[in-house]
Amino acid sequence: MTVSIASAALSEADADAIATLFRALGDPARVRIVNLLASSGEPVCVCELVDALGLAQPTVSPHLRKLFEAGLLEREERGKWSFFSIEPVACKRLASLVDFEGCRLHH
């Protein structure tokens, strides 16, 4: 089940899960990683992310680990390289988080 940040009654468990996702996205480099992976049609090698981000591999790896541990990424080992992609269910969860259709705005 997907829950929106604008849901009428957000349970403590849902709030905790949402906060985990926001913490994982709480760094510009991690947001850029998710963007690069989301816009790619196939898994992306760590080496390509290093080049695209202009960051050293020892900097990129902890960001990937945080995103992976939050359930946002899938990892595939190919020889000595790791390839990453967006985890499909996480993609839907992220999309639902920013669904403010039911949001009540007061002017």
N, CA, C and O atoms as a DFTB+ gen file, in Angstrom:
428 C
 N C O
     1  1       0.845      -1.186       0.000
     2  2       0.000       0.000       0.000
     3  2       0.885       1.242       0.000
     4  3       1.870       1.307       0.735
     5  1       0.537       2.216      -0.817
     6  2       1.300       3.456      -0.850
     7  2       0.575       4.512      -0.038
     8  3      -0.654       4.578      -0.018
     9  1       1.352       5.321       0.617
    10  2       0.815       6.360       1.484
    11  2       1.367       7.700       1.028
    12  3       2.560       7.824       0.755
    13  1       0.516       8.683       0.947
    14  2       0.921      10.035       0.578
    15  2       1.208      10.847       1.835
    16  3       0.617      10.612       2.888
    17  1       2.099      11.781       1.714
    18  2       2.405      12.697       2.810
    19  2       1.165      13.514       3.174
    20  3       1.068      14.046       4.279
    21  1       0.221      13.609       2.238
    22  2      -1.007      14.367       2.476
    23  2      -2.160      13.468       2.932
    24  3      -3.308      13.910       2.968
    25  1      -1.864      12.201       3.284
    26  2      -2.914      11.299       3.766
    27  2      -3.578      11.874       5.006
    28  3      -2.940      12.539       5.822
    29  1      -4.866      11.608       5.130
    30  2      -5.632      12.162       6.250
    31  2      -5.083      11.712       7.601
    32  3      -4.949      12.528       8.513
    33  1      -4.771      10.447       7.739
    34  2      -4.285       9.938       9.021
    35  2      -3.041       9.096       8.763
    36  3      -3.136       7.956       8.311
    37  1      -1.894       9.657       9.050
    38  2      -0.621       8.989       8.834
    39  2      -0.247       8.238      10.103
    40  3      -0.101       8.845      11.164
    41  1      -0.093       6.921      10.001
    42  2       0.266       6.133      11.178
    43  2       1.721       6.407      11.555
    44  3       2.485       6.951      10.757
    45  1       2.092       6.031      12.758
    46  2       3.471       6.213      13.203
    47  2       4.426       5.410      12.325
    48  3       5.510       5.885      11.987
    49  1       4.024       4.195      11.957
    50  2       4.865       3.350      11.102
    51  2       5.039       3.980       9.713
    52  3       6.137       3.974       9.157
    53  1       3.941       4.526       9.157
    54  2       4.029       5.188       7.855
    55  2       4.915       6.422       7.930
    56  3       5.722       6.670       7.034
    57  1       4.764       7.195       9.002
    58  2       5.589       8.395       9.175
    59  2       7.061       8.021       9.280
    60  3       7.915       8.709       8.721
    61  1       7.367       6.939       9.991
    62  2       8.745       6.489      10.126
    63  2       9.306       6.046       8.776
    64  3      10.446       6.371       8.442
    65  1       8.515       5.310       8.004
    66  2       8.959       4.852       6.686
    67  2       9.206       6.029       5.743
    68  3      10.181       6.036       4.990
    69  1       8.329       7.011       5.788
    70  2       8.485       8.204       4.952
    71  2       9.721       8.985       5.379
    72  3      10.476       9.453       4.526
    73  1       9.940       9.133       6.676
    74  2      11.113       9.852       7.179
    75  2      12.404       9.158       6.739
    76  3      13.392       9.823       6.428
    77  1      12.396       7.829       6.712
    78  2      13.569       7.076       6.253
    79  2      13.885       7.415       4.803
    80  3      15.045       7.606       4.440
    81  1      12.844       7.487       3.974
    82  2      13.057       7.850       2.572
    83  2      13.583       9.276       2.437
    84  3      14.499       9.532       1.655
    85  1      13.004      10.203       3.198
    86  2      13.470      11.584       3.124
    87  2      14.909      11.720       3.616
    88  3      15.684      12.491       3.050
    89  1      15.276      10.977       4.666
    90  2      16.666      11.008       5.140
    91  2      17.605      10.489       4.058
    92  3      18.680      11.047       3.837
    93  1      17.191       9.417       3.385
    94  2      18.024       8.854       2.319
    95  2      18.211       9.856       1.182
    96  3      19.251       9.864       0.523
    97  1      17.214      10.694       0.955
    98  2      17.284      11.694      -0.113
    99  2      17.785      13.048       0.394
   100  3      17.752      14.037      -0.338
   101  1      18.242      13.091       1.629
   102  2      18.613      14.351       2.270
   103  2      19.966      14.905       1.883
   104  3      20.505      15.749       2.599
   105  1      20.523      14.467       0.798
   106  2      21.816      14.975       0.335
   107  2      21.719      15.204      -1.171
   108  3      21.196      14.349      -1.886
   109  1      22.208      16.332      -1.664
   110  2      22.106      16.615      -3.101
   111  2      22.736      15.531      -3.979
   112  3      22.216      15.237      -5.056
   113  1      23.831      14.940      -3.545
   114  2      24.464      13.881      -4.348
   115  2      23.543      12.674      -4.463
   116  3      23.463      12.059      -5.526
   117  1      22.847      12.327      -3.387
   118  2      21.928      11.189      -3.434
   119  2      20.717      11.500      -4.304
   120  3      20.219      10.620      -5.007
   121  1      20.247      12.717      -4.265
   122  2      19.138      13.112      -5.145
   123  2      19.582      12.990      -6.605
   124  3      18.826      12.510      -7.450
   125  1      20.803      13.422      -6.895
   126  2      21.320      13.323      -8.262
   127  2      21.481      11.864      -8.680
   128  3      21.209      11.519      -9.830
   129  1      21.921      10.997      -7.754
   130  2      22.045       9.572      -8.065
   131  2      20.684       8.999      -8.434
   132  3      20.548       8.302      -9.440
   133  1      19.678       9.293      -7.619
   134  2      18.323       8.796      -7.916
   135  2      17.854       9.333      -9.261
   136  3      17.250       8.597     -10.040
   137  1      18.122      10.593      -9.541
   138  2      17.745      11.184     -10.826
   139  2      18.431      10.470     -11.984
   140  3      17.785      10.128     -12.974
   141  1      19.729      10.246     -11.864
   142  2      20.468       9.565     -12.933
   143  2      19.950       8.149     -13.158
   144  3      19.803       7.709     -14.299
   145  1      19.677       7.443     -12.076
   146  2      19.188       6.069     -12.204
   147  2      17.755       6.033     -12.729
   148  3      17.408       5.175     -13.541
   149  1      16.934       6.956     -12.269
   150  2      15.532       6.997     -12.705
   151  2      15.416       7.340     -14.187
   152  3      14.475       6.907     -14.852
   153  1      16.354       8.102     -14.699
   154  2      16.283       8.517     -16.096
   155  2      17.043       7.563     -17.019
   156  3      17.066       7.762     -18.234
   157  1      17.663       6.530     -16.449
   158  2      18.378       5.544     -17.251
   159  2      17.462       4.362     -17.539
   160  3      16.677       3.956     -16.682
   161  1      17.561       3.822     -18.724
   162  2      16.730       2.686     -19.093
   163  2      17.299       1.352     -18.653
   164  3      16.688       0.308     -18.882
   165  1      18.460       1.380     -18.024
   166  2      19.110       0.139     -17.612
   167  2      19.960       0.391     -16.374
   168  3      20.237       1.543     -16.039
   169  1      20.380      -0.674     -15.688
   170  2      21.248      -0.496     -14.512
   171  2      22.521       0.265     -14.884
   172  3      23.045       0.125     -15.989
   173  1      23.000       1.065     -13.949
   174  2      24.152       1.931     -14.191
   175  2      25.316       1.473     -13.315
   176  3      25.154       1.211     -12.123
   177  1      26.488       1.382     -13.933
   178  2      27.704       0.993     -13.222
   179  2      28.155       2.119     -12.285
   180  3      28.000       3.303     -12.584
   181  1      28.712       1.714     -11.153
   182  2      29.252       2.708     -10.212
   183  2      30.235       3.627     -10.927
   184  3      30.246       4.834     -10.685
   185  1      31.050       3.070     -11.794
   186  2      32.056       3.880     -12.484
   187  2      31.408       4.997     -13.306
   188  3      31.960       6.093     -13.405
   189  1      30.238       4.725     -13.897
   190  2      29.528       5.752     -14.659
   191  2      28.967       6.829     -13.739
   192  3      28.947       8.007     -14.095
   193  1      28.508       6.425     -12.549
   194  2      27.980       7.397     -11.591
   195  2      29.087       8.319     -11.092
   196  3      28.882       9.520     -10.923
   197  1      30.268       7.738     -10.857
   198  2      31.414       8.539     -10.414
   199  2      31.701       9.633     -11.437
   200  3      31.873      10.798     -11.080
   201  1      31.751       9.250     -12.707
   202  2      32.016      10.228     -13.772
   203  2      30.905      11.265     -13.875
   204  3      31.174      12.462     -13.975
   205  1      29.658      10.807     -13.851
   206  2      28.511      11.716     -14.024
   207  2      28.394      12.711     -12.866
   208  3      28.014      13.865     -13.067
   209  1      28.723      12.256     -11.657
   210  2      28.604      13.120     -10.485
   211  2      29.831      13.992     -10.264
   212  3      29.762      15.000      -9.561
   213  1      30.951      13.608     -10.863
   214  2      32.192      14.347     -10.648
   215  2      32.713      14.179      -9.223
   216  3      33.394      15.057      -8.692
   217  1      32.383      13.037      -8.610
   218  2      32.822      12.745      -7.245
   219  2      33.703      11.508      -7.261
   220  3      33.611      10.682      -8.169
   221  1      34.551      11.387      -6.260
   222  2      35.419      10.220      -6.153
   223  2      34.606       8.990      -5.755
   224  3      33.577       9.107      -5.090
   225  1      35.072       7.820      -6.163
   226  2      34.382       6.582      -5.851
   227  2      34.195       6.387      -4.348
   228  3      33.129       5.934      -3.930
   229  1      35.202       6.717      -3.511
   230  2      34.983       6.572      -2.061
   231  2      33.907       7.510      -1.502
   232  3      33.430       7.302      -0.386
   233  1      33.527       8.521      -2.253
   234  2      32.440       9.416      -1.845
   235  2      31.103       8.877      -2.340
   236  3      30.101       8.951      -1.629
   237  1      31.085       8.336      -3.554
   238  2      29.846       7.844      -4.161
   239  2      29.347       6.582      -3.448
   240  3      28.146       6.434      -3.222
   241  1      30.252       5.684      -3.098
   242  2      29.853       4.398      -2.503
   243  2      29.003       4.531      -1.242
   244  3      27.989       3.841      -1.137
   245  1      29.366       5.390      -0.274
   246  2      28.498       5.530       0.905
   247  2      27.108       6.077       0.560
   248  3      26.120       5.707       1.195
   249  1      27.032       6.952      -0.441
   250  2      25.727       7.464      -0.872
   251  2      24.884       6.326      -1.448
   252  3      23.697       6.211      -1.144
   253  1      25.500       5.493      -2.274
   254  2      24.783       4.347      -2.841
   255  2      24.340       3.384      -1.746
   256  3      23.228       2.859      -1.792
   257  1      25.198       3.152      -0.770
   258  2      24.858       2.253       0.329
   259  2      23.654       2.773       1.105
   260  3      22.759       2.003       1.453
   261  1      23.627       4.080       1.377
   262  2      22.503       4.666       2.121
   263  2      21.200       4.509       1.332
   264  3      20.166       4.163       1.904
   265  1      21.248       4.760       0.038
   266  2      20.059       4.616      -0.808
   267  2      19.635       3.149      -0.898
   268  3      18.442       2.844      -0.879
   269  1      20.602       2.247      -0.997
   270  2      20.313       0.819      -1.057
   271  2      19.680       0.343       0.250
   272  3      18.683      -0.380       0.237
   273  1      20.262       0.750       1.375
   274  2      19.741       0.336       2.678
   275  2      18.352       0.892       2.957
   276  3      17.588       0.302       3.721
   277  1      18.023       2.021       2.343
   278  2      16.682       2.602       2.489
   279  2      15.676       1.904       1.581
   280  3      14.485       2.212       1.621
   281  1      16.151       0.963       0.758
   282  2      15.255       0.220      -0.124
   283  2      14.956       0.915      -1.440
   284  3      14.048       0.511      -2.167
   285  1      15.721       1.964      -1.754
   286  2      15.453       2.718      -2.981
   287  2      16.141       2.143      -4.209
   288  3      15.714       2.391      -5.337
   289  1      17.208       1.376      -3.994
   290  2      17.995       0.866      -5.114
   291  2      18.082      -0.649      -5.116
   292  3      17.969      -1.307      -4.081
   293  1      18.288      -1.179      -6.311
   294  2      18.653      -2.583      -6.483
   295  2      20.114      -2.604      -6.922
   296  3      20.570      -1.719      -7.645
   297  1      20.845      -3.635      -6.470
   298  2      22.258      -3.755      -6.832
   299  2      22.480      -5.099      -7.512
   300  3      21.966      -6.129      -7.077
   301  1      23.251      -5.063      -8.582
   302  2      23.585      -6.276      -9.325
   303  2      25.109      -6.314      -9.483
   304  3      25.719      -5.348      -9.942
   305  1      25.701      -7.425      -9.102
   306  2      27.150      -7.583      -9.238
   307  2      27.450      -8.189     -10.600
   308  3      26.865      -9.205     -10.976
   309  1      28.362      -7.566     -11.337
   310  2      28.831      -8.077     -12.632
   311  2      30.349      -8.067     -12.582
   312  3      30.988      -7.047     -12.842
   313  1      30.917      -9.220     -12.244
   314  2      32.369      -9.278     -12.073
   315  2      32.758      -8.429     -10.883
   316  3      32.225      -8.602      -9.787
   317  1      33.693      -7.507     -11.098
   318  2      34.134      -6.654      -9.989
   319  2      33.314      -5.368      -9.865
   320  3      33.553      -4.573      -8.955
   321  1      32.360      -5.156     -10.757
   322  2      31.579      -3.923     -10.752
   323  2      30.178      -4.144     -10.199
   324  3      29.583      -5.210     -10.362
   325  1      29.670      -3.113      -9.546
   326  2      28.281      -3.101      -9.082
   327  2      27.479      -2.192     -10.001
   328  3      27.916      -1.100     -10.366
   329  1      26.307      -2.665     -10.361
   330  2      25.384      -1.881     -11.186
   331  2      24.136      -1.613     -10.352
   332  3      23.643      -2.498      -9.653
   333  1      23.638      -0.398     -10.431
   334  2      22.492       0.008      -9.619
   335  2      21.339       0.460     -10.498
   336  3      21.530       0.985     -11.595
   337  1      20.135       0.239      -9.980
   338  2      18.918       0.721     -10.628
   339  2      17.913       1.064      -9.528
   340  3      18.083       0.675      -8.372
   341  1      16.882       1.786      -9.899
   342  2      15.826       2.136      -8.953
   343  2      14.995       0.890      -8.674
   344  3      14.614       0.179      -9.604
   345  1      14.718       0.624      -7.429
   346  2      13.863      -0.499      -7.043
   347  2      12.435      -0.125      -7.436
   348  3      11.944       0.919      -7.006
   349  1      11.748      -0.952      -8.249
   350  2      10.433      -0.575      -8.800
   351  2       9.380      -0.198      -7.760
   352  3       8.665       0.785      -7.950
   353  1       9.268      -0.941      -6.685
   354  2       8.270      -0.611      -5.660
   355  2       8.629       0.720      -4.994
   356  3       7.747       1.523      -4.687
   357  1       9.914       0.947      -4.776
   358  2      10.352       2.210      -4.176
   359  2      10.019       3.383      -5.090
   360  3       9.671       4.466      -4.619
   361  1      10.125       3.163      -6.383
   362  2       9.791       4.216      -7.348
   363  2       8.329       4.630      -7.188
   364  3       8.011       5.819      -7.183
   365  1       7.451       3.648      -7.057
   366  2       6.026       3.942      -6.855
   367  2       5.795       4.613      -5.504
   368  3       4.971       5.521      -5.393
   369  1       6.527       4.166      -4.471
   370  2       6.396       4.776      -3.141
   371  2       6.806       6.245      -3.188
   372  3       6.122       7.103      -2.629
   373  1       7.923       6.531      -3.856
   374  2       8.378       7.918      -3.961
   375  2       7.361       8.776      -4.713
   376  3       7.084       9.910      -4.323
   377  1       6.816       8.228      -5.782
   378  2       5.822       8.975      -6.556
   379  2       4.588       9.282      -5.716
   380  3       4.021      10.369      -5.819
   381  1       4.172       8.331      -4.887
   382  2       2.977       8.548      -4.072
   383  2       3.223       9.539      -2.940
   384  3       2.292      10.208      -2.490
   385  1       4.455       9.639      -2.482
   386  2       4.750      10.557      -1.376
   387  2       4.441      11.999      -1.716
   388  3       3.988      12.768      -0.868
   389  1       4.686      12.350      -2.938
   390  2       4.505      13.745      -3.334
   391  2       3.153      13.995      -3.989
   392  3       2.953      15.018      -4.645
   393  1       2.228      13.057      -3.809
   394  2       0.877      13.224      -4.324
   395  2       0.089      14.076      -3.323
   396  3      -0.358      13.584      -2.287
   397  1      -0.068      15.330      -3.645
   398  2      -0.767      16.251      -2.757
   399  2      -2.198      16.527      -3.245
   400  3      -2.774      17.572      -2.941
   401  1      -2.756      15.587      -3.996
   402  2      -4.101      15.773      -4.557
   403  2      -5.120      16.050      -3.448
   404  3      -6.006      16.886      -3.622
   405  1      -5.003      15.368      -2.330
   406  2      -5.962      15.559      -1.253
   407  2      -5.564      16.644      -0.267
   408  3      -6.208      16.812       0.769
   409  1      -4.510      17.379      -0.580
   410  2      -4.003      18.408       0.325
   411  2      -4.985      19.577       0.427
   412  3      -5.529      20.052      -0.570
   413  1      -5.189      20.015       1.657
   414  2      -6.082      21.164       1.893
   415  2      -5.233      22.404       2.084
   416  3      -4.487      22.522       3.056
   417  1      -5.356      23.321       1.148
   418  2      -4.591      24.557       1.206
   419  2      -5.455      25.661       1.794
   420  3      -6.611      25.836       1.411
   421  1      -4.881      26.393       2.720
   422  2      -5.580      27.534       3.310
   423  2      -4.847      28.802       2.893
   424  3      -3.630      28.917       3.034
   425  1      -5.598      29.718       2.394
   426  2      -5.009      30.985       1.950
   427  2      -5.236      32.068       2.948
   428  3      -4.808      33.202       2.737
